Amino acid sequence: MNLQRVIERSVCRPVEITLTNNRTSIVSFKREEGRILLRIQRLFTEAPLEVILEIAELIRKPSIKTPLVHDFFRKNQWRVRKRSRVSDRIEPEGRVYNLREIFEKVNREYFSNEIDAVITWGKRSPKKAVRKRTLGSYNSETKTIRINPGLDCVRVPGVFVKFIVYHEMLHADIGILRKKNGRRAIHTREFRKRECLFRDYRKVLEWERKARLSGFCP
Ligand SMILES: [Zn+2]
C-alpha cells in the first residue's frame, strides 16, 4: 500500500513524508504552503489501511483521538528495537577464529543441522574496565549468537571457542522456559545435562579453570 497516495487522497493536498526511527514522537505534521509535511515512524509503512486513514483524519482534524495509531505502534514497537539490533554488523570472521565455520561444524555434529541462527563476534569495547565478562549470548528475538571478541585470540584453544558456541546454540535449541513464578529458567537441569554431552567437556572446564586462575579475562 502506498502510504503517501492514501493520505494525499484523503486530505486532498500534497503530502511530503519523512520516515523516522523515533520511538516517542510517532506522528507529527505541519502545513506549509498548501502542503502537509508529515513525519512518521517507519513502522507505519506496514500499517493496515484503517490505521493510515486515521492518520489522514488526524491531519484534517488535529483534535481527534487516534486509538488505532497508538494500538498499532504499541503492538509493533518491539520491531523497532529488533531492527536496530539487526543492523549491527554481523562479523563472524575473526583474526584467529571463523565463527561461521565453527557454528556449522557444531550444527552438524550435535544438532543435525537444525539450528537456524546468526553468529557474530561481539563488538570490541573501547573501555576495557567495563567490558562484559560474559563469554557469549543468545538473543531469541533476532536469533543472534554473540561471542565475546576476547576469545578471538591464539591463547584461547579452538575447542574452548567451540564449546562456547555449543553452549549458545543449546540456548537456541532449548529456548527460554518460564518458571511457575514467571521468572526465566535459563540453565535448567536439561540444559546442564546436554551441556555435558559436549565431547571435550572436561578438557574445556579444566582449561577455563586454569585460565581464570592465571588471570585470563576475555
Ligand atoms: Zn547460557
Boltz pocket constraint, residues with backbone or C-beta under 6 A from the ligand:
constraints:
  - pocket:
      binder: B
      contacts: [[A, 167], [A, 171], [A, 186], [A, 187]]
      max_distance: 6.0
